[in-house]
Amino acid sequence: MEKTTKIIVTVVVVIVWMIINGLMHNAGVPVILKNAFAFVVIAGLIAVWKSGKKDDDSKNNNDSSILQK
């Protein structure tokens, strides 16, 4: 994923999280569920920002590995 796409996804996710968090606050949802939702959002954003790191490993693929012989 390109960096601009990651930034756009992050902004959209944060805005949606703020809206849902406000709705949960008005509905009287317990704090533990709000915290669990926040951790899921944070984990998702970490996964988005770490995606693409594996592409660098595949570029260094050489055929001289002992496992490939």
C-alpha positions in Angstrom: 0.0 0.0 0.0 1.2 3.5 -0.7 1.8 6.0 2.0 -1.0 8.3 0.8 -3.5 5.4 0.9 -2.4 4.5 4.4 -2.9 8.1 5.5 -6.4 8.3 3.9 -7.4 5.0 5.5 -6.1 6.2 8.9 -8.1 9.5 8.7 -11.3 7.7 7.7 -10.9 5.0 10.4 -10.3 7.7 13.1 -13.4 9.7 12.0 -15.6 6.6 11.9 -14.2 5.6 15.3 -15.1 9.0 16.8 -18.6 8.7 15.4 -19.2 5.2 16.7 -17.6 6.0 20.0 -20.0 8.9 20.4 -22.9 6.7 19.6 -21.8 4.1 22.1 -21.4 6.8 24.7 -25.0 8.0 24.1 -26.3 4.4 24.2 -24.7 3.7 27.6 -22.3 1.0 26.4 -20.0 -0.3 29.2 -16.5 1.1 29.2 -14.9 -2.3 28.7 -16.6 -2.7 25.4 -15.5 0.8 24.3 -11.9 -0.1 25.3 -12.1 -3.4 23.4 -13.3 -1.5 20.3 -10.5 1.0 20.6 -7.9 -1.8 20.8 -9.4 -3.4 17.7 -9.1 -0.1 15.9 -5.5 0.4 17.0 -4.6 -3.1 16.0 -6.2 -2.6 12.6 -4.3 0.6 12.0 -1.0 -1.0 13.0 -1.7 -3.8 10.6 -2.4 -1.3 7.8 0.9 0.6 8.5 2.9 -2.6 8.7 1.5 -3.9 5.5 4.0 -3.6 2.6 7.0 -4.5 4.8 6.9 -8.1 3.4 7.3 -6.8 -0.1 10.8 -5.7 0.7 11.7 -9.2 1.7 10.5 -10.7 -1.5 12.7 -8.3 -3.5 15.8 -9.8 -1.9 14.8 -13.3 -3.1 17.9 -15.0 -4.3 18.2 -18.6 -5.6 21.3 -19.5 -3.7 19.5 -20.6 -0.6 20.5 -24.0 0.7 16.8 -24.9 1.0 16.3 -24.4 -2.7 19.1 -26.7 -3.8 
